[in-house]
C-alpha cells in the first residue's frame, strides 16, 4: 500500500467493513511499539454519552421557549395521542 504525498492511504474495504468504518466515520491513530494503530473513534461508552448529550443540547436550543421549560414527562404527554386507540 502506497502512502501519498499528503500522507494518505486507503483502508482496504474488507478492513473498513470489519471495523464498521463508514464514509464520514471518525478514526484515531496511536503509535504502539513502532506500529501505527487505527481505531474507529467514538465507540466507547463515554464517547456515545458525550455525543448524545451534544445532540440533546442542539435539540433543546431549537425548541421554542415554552418547550424548553417542560420536563421529559410533559413533553411525552404532549407527543402522545389524545385517544386511547394506540395510534
C-alpha positions in Angstrom: 0.0 0.0 0.0 1.4 3.3 -1.0 1.3 6.5 1.1 0.5 9.6 -0.9 2.5 12.9 -0.8 -0.2 14.1 1.7 0.3 11.1 3.9 -2.9 9.4 2.9 -3.6 5.7 2.5 -6.8 3.8 1.6 -8.1 1.5 4.2 -9.0 -1.8 2.4 -12.7 -2.4 2.2 -12.6 -5.7 4.0 -11.0 -4.0 7.0 -13.4 -1.0 6.9 -16.3 -3.4 6.8 -15.0 -5.5 9.6 -14.3 -2.4 11.8 -17.7 -0.7 10.9 -15.9 2.3 9.4 -18.3 4.1 7.0 -17.9 7.2 5.0 -17.8 10.1 7.5 -16.6 7.9 10.4 -14.0 9.3 12.7 -10.9 7.3 13.4 -8.0 7.8 15.8 -4.3 7.0 15.4 -1.9 5.9 18.0 1.7 4.7 17.9 2.3 1.4 19.9 5.7 -0.2 19.9 6.5 1.1 16.4 3.1 0.2 15.0 0.5 2.7 13.9 -2.9 1.6 15.3 -6.1 2.9 13.7 -9.2 2.7 15.8 -12.8 3.8 15.0 -13.3 6.8 17.2 -16.4 7.4 19.3 -17.1 3.8 20.1 -16.6 4.0 23.9 -19.5 4.5 26.3 -18.2 7.9 27.3 -17.9 9.0 23.7 -21.5 7.8 23.0 -22.8 9.7 26.1 -20.9 12.8 25.0 -22.4 12.6 21.5 -25.9 12.0 22.8 -25.6 14.9 25.2 -24.4 17.2 22.4 -27.3 16.1 20.2 -29.8 16.7 23.1 -28.3 20.2 23.6 -28.8 21.0 19.9 -32.4 19.9 20.1 -33.1 21.9 23.2 -31.7 25.0 21.6 -34.0 24.5 18.6 -37.2 24.4 20.8 -39.5 27.3 21.4 -39.2 28.8 24.9 -42.3 27.0 26.3 -40.9 23.6 25.3 -37.5 24.4 26.9 -39.3 24.7 30.3 -41.0 21.3 30.0 -39.6 18.2 31.6 -39.4 14.9 29.7 -42.8 13.6 31.1 -44.6 16.8 30.0 -43.0 16.5 26.5 -44.0 12.8 26.2 -47.6 13.7 27.3 -47.7 16.4 24.6 -46.5 14.0 22.0 -48.9 11.2 22.9 -52.2 11.0 21.1 -55.3 12.2 23.0 -57.3 9.0 22.3 -56.6 5.5 23.7 -56.5 3.8 20.3 -52.7 3.5 20.4 -52.3 5.2 17.1 
